[in-house]
């Protein structure tokens, strides 16, 4: 007699293509000895089909924008109509007290994914303080932060510091791990640089555009492709027009990342301290792509000493100088790409990350209170 698989419940506010949602997919793929149910608090989105293709059953509350009271009621009603799962992953920290309260009738482990640092400021802090008084933080809930940077941020916050916390890096698609060639990039070879990131204020696409404009007089053949979409697209397009590099900057929108990583000569990732981990950099590293990234703590955590080259965050001149040096140095790019790939295999392998989440949901993870 074949016993039914135990159920893991995955909760996500949205079904957008983001680091948290993609990490949810990697865990679903990596834990194939469970049955997976995904509950989306809003409606269907780009990630819905990918979760379904991985074998998950996907459900929608369509209540995320209806206010906290209606949302909590909708989530509680859905869970009461279902059998108790073996464990719950919440792929966000948004409205965490409300979510935990709606699940209170289920005595099961809950692991919360921390994908970004805690939002600082008086108003967000006050809101968390009020929520904590209404729905106190249960000590049974565990936080899985995607980086030491994110973990440290949560340990400083009054609500989250009560949670047992550990660091589990985001996983990378194993299909990205392939051999690659490092072509010579002599003048006229049209080097292709890529950046994978949502077009919003957490990232820093503007510095990339300005760096490109700065080196355009000596290397007008360089092309930068931005994979991703978001609210700042028009502003970035205007910046490219203002600096005269519209033909060298391409906005690809949402696109499959794997083929882009195979086509690009380098990855550039300009970002801000609001970055959580930089999964796009980990993906590029797994593909053996030379990476040039902002010199910030979470990026050092991903790239280490030899897996990336760093430039002063927000400094377009410094970025442009490094890009030209690497473009002209084929051997350096090859060495950088191979070192990055070796590091990614150690830190971001899907099997390793999935096993860490399995230990966390069983209560056997390495916890730093």
C-alpha positions in Angstrom: 0.0 0.0 0.0 1.4 3.4 -1.0 1.1 6.0 1.7 0.1 9.5 0.7 2.8 12.1 0.8 2.9 14.5 3.7 1.7 18.0 2.8 3.8 21.2 3.0 1.9 24.5 2.8 3.6 27.4 1.1 2.1 30.9 1.7 3.0 33.9 -0.6 1.4 37.3 -0.8 1.9 37.4 -4.6 2.7 35.2 -7.5 5.1 37.7 -9.0 8.6 36.8 -10.2 10.8 37.7 -7.2 13.5 36.2 -5.2 11.2 34.9 -2.5 8.8 33.3 -5.0 11.6 31.7 -7.0 13.2 30.3 -3.8 9.8 28.8 -3.0 9.9 27.1 -6.4 13.4 25.7 -5.7 12.3 24.3 -2.4 9.2 22.7 -4.0 11.5 21.1 -6.7 14.0 20.0 -4.1 11.6 18.4 -1.7 9.9 16.0 -4.0 9.0 13.5 -1.2 6.3 15.9 0.0 3.0 17.1 -1.6 3.1 20.9 -2.0 0.2 23.3 -1.8 0.8 27.0 -2.5 -1.7 29.6 -1.2 -1.4 33.0 -2.9 -2.9 35.8 -0.9 -3.7 37.9 -4.1 -4.5 36.4 -7.5 -2.8 34.5 -10.3 0.6 35.8 -11.5 3.7 34.9 -13.5 4.9 32.3 -10.9 1.6 30.4 -10.9 2.4 28.2 -13.9 5.9 27.5 -12.7 4.7 26.3 -9.3 2.2 24.1 -11.1 4.8 22.7 -13.4 6.8 21.7 -10.4 3.8 19.7 -9.2 2.3 22.1 -6.6 -1.4 22.7 -6.2 -1.9 26.5 -6.2 -4.8 28.3 -4.6 -5.8 32.0 -4.5 -7.5 34.0 -1.7 -7.8 37.2 -3.7 -7.8 39.1 -0.4 -4.4 40.7 0.0 -5.6 44.1 -0.9 -8.9 43.9 1.0 -7.5 45.1 4.3 -6.0 43.2 7.3 -9.3 42.1 8.8 -10.8 40.7 5.6 -7.5 39.1 4.7 -7.1 37.4 8.0 -10.7 36.1 7.9 -10.1 34.8 4.3 -6.9 33.0 5.3 -8.4 31.5 8.5 -11.5 30.3 6.6 -9.3 28.6 3.9 -7.1 26.8 6.4 -10.1 25.6 8.5 -11.4 23.9 5.3 -8.2 22.0 4.8 -6.4 19.2 6.5 -3.5 20.1 8.8 -0.2 20.1 6.9 3.1 18.8 8.1 4.6 22.3 8.1 4.2 25.8 6.7 6.6 28.0 4.8 5.7 31.7 4.6 7.7 33.3 1.8 7.5 36.8 3.2 7.5 38.8 6.4 4.7 41.1 5.4 1.8 41.1 7.9 3.5 38.2 9.7 1.6 38.7 13.0 -1.7 38.6 11.1 -0.7 35.5 9.2 0.4 33.6 12.3 -2.8 34.6 14.1 -4.9 33.2 11.2 -3.1 29.9 11.5 -3.3 29.6 15.3 -5.6 26.5 15.2 -2.9 24.5 13.5 -0.1 23.3 15.8 2.6 22.8 13.2 6.0 24.3 12.5 6.1 27.6 10.7 9.3 28.8 8.9 9.2 32.4 7.7 11.6 33.4 4.8 13.3 36.7 5.3 14.2 38.0 1.9 15.0 41.6 2.6 16.2 43.7 5.6 13.6 45.1 8.0 12.3 48.4 6.8 13.7 51.1 9.0 11.9 54.2 10.2 9.5 55.5 12.9 6.3 54.5 11.2 7.2 50.9 10.2 8.6 50.4 13.7 5.5 51.7 15.4 3.3 49.5 13.2 5.3 46.4 14.2 5.1 47.5 17.9 1.3 47.7 17.7 1.0 44.4 15.9 3.2 42.7 18.4 0.9 43.9 21.2 -2.2 42.6 19.3 -0.6 39.4 18.1 2.5 38.6 20.2 5.4 36.9 18.3 5.2 33.1 19.0 8.5 31.5 19.9 7.7 28.4 17.8 8.0 30.3 14.6 11.4 30.2 13.0 13.0 32.8 10.6 15.1 31.6 7.7 17.0 34.7 6.5 18.6 34.6 3.0 21.8 36.3 4.3 23.7 37.3 7.4 22.8 40.9 6.5 19.1 40.2 6.5 19.4 38.1 9.7 21.2 40.9 11.5 18.5 43.4 10.5 15.8 41.2 11.9 17.6 40.6 15.2 17.6 44.3 15.8 13.9 44.6 15.3 11.7 44.2 18.5 9.2 41.8 16.9 11.6 39.6 14.9 14.3 39.3 17.6 12.0 36.9 19.5 12.1 34.4 16.6 14.7 31.6 16.4 16.8 32.7 13.4 19.1 31.0 11.0 20.7 31.8 7.6 19.7 29.7 4.6 20.9 31.2 1.3 18.5 31.3 -1.7 18.9 28.3 -4.1 19.9 28.5 -7.7 18.5 26.6 -10.7 20.8 23.6 -11.2 20.3 23.9 -15.0 22.4 27.1 -14.8 25.5 25.0 -14.0 27.0 24.5 -17.4 30.4 25.0 -19.0 30.9 28.2 -20.9 33.4 29.9 -23.2 35.0 33.3 -22.5 35.5 35.0 -25.8 37.9 37.7 -26.6 36.3 41.1 -26.5 38.4 43.2 -28.8 37.0 46.6 -30.1 34.0 45.9 -32.3 33.1 42.6 -30.7 30.0 44.1 -29.0 30.4 42.9 -25.4 27.1 42.1 -23.9 26.6 43.0 -20.2 23.5 42.0 -18.3 21.7 42.8 -15.1 18.7 40.8 -13.7 16.6 42.9 -11.3 13.3 44.5 -10.9 13.3 48.1 -12.1 12.7 49.7 -8.7 14.4 51.7 -6.1 15.9 48.7 -4.2 18.3 48.3 -7.2 20.5 50.9 -8.8 20.2 50.6 -12.6 21.0 54.4 -12.9 24.6 53.8 -11.9 25.0 51.2 -14.7 23.6 53.5 -17.3 25.9 56.3 -16.2 28.9 54.0 -16.2 28.0 52.9 -19.7 27.8 56.6 -20.8 31.2 57.3 -19.3 33.0 54.5 -21.2 31.0 55.0 -24.5 33.6 57.3 -26.1 36.3 54.5 -25.9 34.0 51.4 -26.2 30.8 52.5 -28.1 30.2 48.8 -29.0 29.3 47.7 -25.4 25.6 46.8 -24.9 23.8 46.5 -21.5 20.7 44.5 -21.3 18.3 44.9 -18.3 16.2 41.8 -17.6 13.2 42.7 -15.5 10.4 45.2 -15.3 9.1 47.6 -12.7 7.9 51.1 -11.9 11.1 52.9 -12.8 11.3 51.8 -16.4 10.3 55.2 -17.9 12.8 57.0 -15.6 15.6 54.7 -16.7 14.7 55.1 -20.4 14.8 58.8 -20.0 18.2 58.7 -18.3 19.6 56.6 -21.2 18.2 59.2 -23.7 19.6 62.1 -21.6 23.1 60.5 -21.7 22.9 59.5 -25.4 23.1 55.7 -24.9 19.7 54.6 -25.9 21.1 52.3 -28.6 23.4 50.6 -26.1 20.8 50.0 -23.4 18.1 47.4 -23.9 15.1 46.8 -21.6 14.1 43.1 -22.0 11.2 43.0 -19.5 10.4 39.7 -17.8 12.4 37.0 -19.6 13.9 33.5 -19.0 17.1 34.1 -17.2 19.0 30.9 -18.3 19.4 31.8 -22.0 20.5 35.3 -21.1 23.2 34.2 -18.7 24.5 31.9 -21.5 24.6 34.8 -24.0 26.1 37.6 -21.8 29.8 38.1 -21.4 29.5 39.6 -17.9 26.9 40.3 -15.2 26.7 43.7 -13.5 24.7 44.1 -10.4 24.4 47.7 -9.0 22.2 47.7 -5.9 21.5 49.4 -2.6 21.6 48.4 1.1 17.9 47.4 0.8 19.1 44.4 -1.1 18.5 41.1 0.7 21.0 38.7 -1.0 21.2 39.2 -4.7 20.0 35.9 -6.0 20.6 37.1 -9.6 24.3 37.2 -8.8 24.3 33.7 -7.3 22.6 32.5 -10.5 25.2 34.2 -12.7 28.0 32.7 -10.6 26.5 29.2 -11.0 26.6 29.8 -14.8 30.3 30.8 -14.6 29.6 34.4 -15.6 32.1 37.0 -14.4 30.2 39.3 -12.0 30.8 43.0 -11.1 28.7 44.1 -8.2 28.2 46.9 -5.7 30.6 46.7 -2.7 28.0 46.0 0.0 28.0 43.5 2.9 25.3 41.2 1.4 27.1 41.1 -2.0 30.4 40.3 -0.3 28.6 37.4 1.4 27.4 36.1 -2.0 30.6 36.7 -4.0 33.3 36.2 -1.4 36.9 37.2 -2.1 37.2 35.6 -5.5 33.7 35.1 -6.9 33.1 38.7 -7.9 34.7 42.0 -8.5 33.4 44.9 -6.4 33.0 48.6 -7.1 32.0 51.4 -4.7 28.2 51.4 -4.5 26.7 54.2 -6.6 30.1 55.2 -8.2 29.5 55.1 -11.9 33.1 56.1 -12.7 34.5 53.3 -10.6 32.1 50.8 -12.3 33.1 52.0 -15.8 36.8 51.6 -15.1 36.4 48.0 -13.8 34.2 47.1 -16.8 36.8 48.3 -19.3 39.6 46.5 -17.4 37.7 43.2 -17.4 36.5 43.5 -21.0 40.2 43.9 -22.1 41.4 40.9 -20.0 40.1 37.6 -21.2 42.2 35.5 -18.9 41.0 37.5 -15.8 37.4 37.0 -16.9 37.9 33.3 -17.3 39.5 32.9 -13.9 36.8 35.0 -12.2 34.0 33.0 -13.8 35.4 29.6 -12.9 36.0 30.7 -9.3 32.5 32.1 -9.1 31.0 28.8 -10.4 33.0 26.8 -7.8 31.7 29.0 -5.0 28.1 28.8 -6.2 28.2 25.1 -6.3 29.2 25.1 -2.6 26.7 27.7 -1.3 23.7 27.8 -3.6 23.1 24.3 -4.8 19.4 23.5 -4.8 19.7 20.2 -3.0 21.7 21.8 -0.2 19.2 24.6 0.3 16.2 22.3 0.1 17.7 20.1 2.8 18.3 23.1 5.0 14.7 24.1 4.7 13.6 20.5 5.5 15.7 20.6 8.7 14.2 24.0 9.6 10.7 22.8 9.3 11.5 19.7 11.4 13.0 21.9 14.1 16.5 20.6 13.5 18.1 23.6 11.9 21.1 25.5 13.1 19.5 28.2 15.2 21.0 31.5 16.4 18.5 32.9 18.9 
